[in-house]
């Protein structure tokens, strides 16, 4: 089974394999939501830790173009696609998710970079 996922403002459509090994079996919607909440409790601290490192990188960047670091973005995307493949998941889904996340981190880092130099 495949479904189309639209996320954020991107027109990108990603076919997500809903039958892969990462589709849990739950007995109720409450159980699904409890597990999503459990995962969010684990993910949020990690995302905030990642934000700290991204913001720390701003101190080492000499101009706004270095903040965006498009070459680094592509290396990160290639890396997480490989991680998704190794984990038996959809590299396309993970790429789409990471590109949105990276764009948010870059905007945050740029605001910090400008505030520190402005």
C-alpha positions in Angstrom: 0.0 0.0 0.0 1.3 3.5 -0.9 0.1 6.9 0.1 1.1 10.4 -0.9 2.5 12.6 1.9 2.4 16.4 1.5 4.4 18.2 4.2 5.1 21.9 4.8 4.9 24.1 1.8 6.8 22.0 -0.6 4.9 20.6 -3.7 7.0 17.5 -3.4 5.1 14.3 -3.3 6.7 11.2 -1.7 5.4 7.7 -2.1 5.7 6.1 1.3 5.7 2.4 1.5 3.1 1.7 4.3 3.9 -2.0 4.4 7.6 -1.6 5.4 9.1 -3.0 8.6 8.5 0.3 10.5 4.7 0.0 10.4 3.7 -1.0 14.0 0.6 -2.9 14.8 -1.5 -1.3 17.4 -4.8 -2.4 18.9 -6.3 1.2 19.2 -5.9 4.8 18.2 -5.0 5.5 21.9 -2.1 3.0 21.7 -0.9 4.7 18.5 -1.0 8.1 20.1 0.7 6.8 23.2 3.6 5.5 21.1 3.8 8.7 19.1 4.0 10.7 22.4 6.7 8.3 23.6 8.8 8.8 20.5 8.3 12.6 20.7 9.6 12.5 24.3 12.8 10.9 22.9 13.0 13.0 19.7 12.5 16.5 21.2 15.6 16.5 23.4 17.7 15.2 20.5 16.4 17.8 18.1 17.1 20.5 20.7 20.6 19.1 21.2 21.1 19.2 17.4 19.9 22.8 17.4 22.6 23.6 20.0 25.3 22.3 17.7 23.9 24.1 14.7 23.8 27.4 16.7 27.4 26.8 17.9 28.5 26.5 14.2 27.3 30.1 13.6 30.4 31.3 15.6 32.7 29.7 13.0 31.0 31.1 9.9 32.4 34.2 8.2 29.3 35.3 6.2 25.7 34.5 5.6 26.5 32.3 2.6 28.5 30.0 4.9 25.4 29.7 7.2 23.4 28.1 4.4 26.3 25.8 3.5 24.6 24.0 0.6 27.5 21.5 0.1 27.1 20.5 3.8 23.3 20.2 3.4 23.8 17.8 0.5 26.4 15.7 2.5 23.9 15.5 5.4 21.1 14.5 3.1 23.2 11.8 1.4 24.2 10.5 4.9 20.7 10.3 6.2 19.4 8.7 3.0 22.1 6.0 3.6 21.1 5.6 7.2 17.4 5.2 6.2 18.4 2.5 3.7 20.4 0.7 6.3 17.5 0.8 8.7 15.1 -0.6 6.0 13.2 2.6 5.6 12.4 5.0 2.8 15.3 7.2 1.9 13.0 9.6 0.0 10.8 10.1 3.1 13.9 10.8 5.3 15.3 13.2 2.8 12.1 15.2 2.6 11.9 15.3 6.4 15.5 16.3 6.8 15.4 19.0 4.1 12.5 20.6 6.0 14.3 20.3 9.3 17.6 21.6 7.9 15.8 24.6 6.4 14.4 25.4 9.9 17.8 25.0 11.5 19.5 27.2 8.9 16.9 30.0 9.4 17.5 29.8 13.2 21.2 29.8 12.7 21.1 32.8 10.3 19.0 34.8 12.8 21.6 34.1 15.5 24.5 34.8 13.1 23.0 38.2 12.1 22.1 39.1 15.7 25.7 38.4 16.8 27.2 40.6 14.0 24.5 43.2 13.7 
